[in-house]
Amino acid sequence: MKKLNFKNTSDFERVFKKRDKEITDAIVEAIQDAMMFGKPSANLFEITFDEVDLMYEITLPKSEWKKALQSCLEHYEELEMSDECIDTWKLLEAVKVW
């Protein structure tokens, strides 16, 4: 699970509105970990905000993994990251039969 801390909601929106490699990496890693341990959902992010005593956890259910991995694969293709493309494609194929 990737821990993210933001100063305010604008920071949060900025990170999640655009495609960010760090976020893509975290999604792929979380899905891979969830599969490895046989979990029904992937724990993606732990989000906190400065001066707020709350923590939010974002998870992704197994039913959404294919869609998320396809999006991650497309992002890696845009970035021309062939190794990440191959690894993500392999994981996507494994999710399809899991």
N, C-alpha and C positions, 0 to 999 in steps of 0.2 A: 504494500500500500504506500503510495506516494504522499508525503506530508507537504501540504502547501499552506503558506501563511500569506495573507493579504492585508494591506493597510486599510482598504475600504472596498466597497462593492464595485467601484469603477475599475480597480485593479483586477478583481475577479473577472469581470466582464471582458476586459481587454485580453486576458489570457485565453479565455474559452471561446471568444468570438472568432479568433483567427486560428489557423492551423499552426500548432506549435509542436516541434519535434519532441520536446521533453514530455508533453502530454501524450503524444502518440506512443512513445517508448513505454510510458507507464501503463497505458491501456494494454498493449501487447504483453508486457511482463505480468500484469495482474491476471490476465486470462490464462496465460501459460501456467502460473502458479496455481490457480484454481483447478485447472485440469489435472495437474500433477497430484494434488491432494484430494481430488474427487469432490470438490465443492460445487454446490448448485448455483453459486453466484461468485463473481470476481470482486474483490475489495479494491476499488480503484484509487480513491483519494480520501485523505483526511484533511479537511479544510478548516482553518481557523482565521480569525480576523483580529487585528490589533485592537486592544482595549475592549474586547468582548470575551466573556468567559464561556463561550459555547464552542463546541467542536461538531462539525458535520462530517458524516461518512457517506461517500458516494459508492454504491455498488452497482454491478451490472449483472442481471440475471442471465443464466445460460441461454435462454431463448434469444438474446440480443448479441451473442458473441460473434456469430457469422457476419452480421451487418457491421459491427464495430471493427472486426478484423479486415473486412473488405475495404472499409474507409481508411484504415491504417495503411493497408497495402497501397492504395491509391496515393496516399500522402507520401509514402516512401518512394513511389515511382516518380512523383513530381520532383522530389528532392534528388532523384537519380542515385538512390542508395541501394545498390543491387544486393548486397549481403542481407540487409534488413528485409528487402522484398522477398528473397528466397526463404528466409526464416519465417516470415509472416505468412507466406503462402503455405508452407509446410504445416504451420499451426492451424491455419484455416481449413486445410484438408483434414487434419486430425479432428477438428471440432465437428466437421460434417458427419463423421462416422462415430463420434463419441456418444 
